[in-house]
Amino acid sequence: MATTERFVSCDWGTTNFRLRLVDGSSLEVLAQHQTPMGIKDLNDAFMSQNRLERQDFFLDYLLRQLGLMGIKPADYRVVAAGMASSSLGLKELPYAALPFSLSGGNIVADFLATDSGLDLLLISGVKSPQGVMRGEEIQAIGLEDELAGLRSAQVILPGTHSKHIHFEAGSFTGFKTYMTGELFSLLSHHSILKLSVEKGPLTGQALAAFRQGVQVGFGQGLASSLFTVRAKDVLGHTSKDLNYHYLSGILIGDELMHLRDWDGKILMAAADPLFQFYSEALGLLVGRARTILLDGKALELAMLKGQRKLMQLYERGESIFMG
């Protein structure tokens, strides 16, 4: 039977897969293993075969990766977050609805006990009328220590699809998704702006260009600002590497426009380089006094705290359990 003194954190995203053996008390990571076999590629592999059913195919991959870590299926409970509970993953679970509590008690989970002895706790995502998320809700409930003393806050989790989650009186009551990272990739590689940008180091001049872009995006919005990147190249003779950071600033500034109407606390958590960019933008737009800035280590710890919290809720019978 799996022991709960330690557990295996499984973070199964669209493009990456990661396992971490975690001490249940200290949340120290004792061992880890990562592959680029995210849900998308593994689903493609599943669709190209007809030997195993979906759940068995995904569990087979999970068991093989545990084996590479020297972990036997019955050794530890696995807590899986991210896209594993999507329609492309191991087993689709319904989204939990808003609001969801900081305690995590109304997040949907399912428990799978396999013939191999594996105990798997599969965590679903959360939906709103405007969007869905899988994984960020676990990070959010893992930020309990930082949010416990606040009546309300905006929680910003930057990424390819950044999440802005509203926290109010112990619950997360709404969220919006901003496609900032994906838009930056599309614009810098597949639009006319690709002729005017080129990735370069974040020098002092580049940081100044980024700040200028943040102010332009925050003040003017996206549609009316984007072509200034091209104009700065053609008419202003701004170097392409500085324009690269200027474009990044425009997109982040536009993402943060809604903070004009917010005078409360803002908690932002991200790994570098996004941590540096969003910290700079928030400091410029709202000041340091109203911001709580958490780096990549703190964000990883939040994921582990959230997974542990949901595992403990399941063990006490206090979660929304599908099994």
Secondary structure by P-SEA (a helix, b strand, c coil): cccccbbbbbbccccbbbbbbcccccccccccccccccaaaaaaaaaacccccaaaaaaaaaaaaaaaaccccccbbbbbccccccccccbbbbbbccccccccccbbbbbbbcccbbbbbbbbbcccccccccaaaaaaaaaccccccccbbbbbbbccbbbbbbbcccccccccccaaaaaaaaaaccccccccbbbbcccaaaaaaaaaaaaaaaccccccccaaaaaaaacccccaaaaaaaaaaaaaaaaaccccccccbbbbbbccaaaaaaaaaaaaccccccbbbbcaaaaaaaaaaaaaaaaaaaaaccccccc
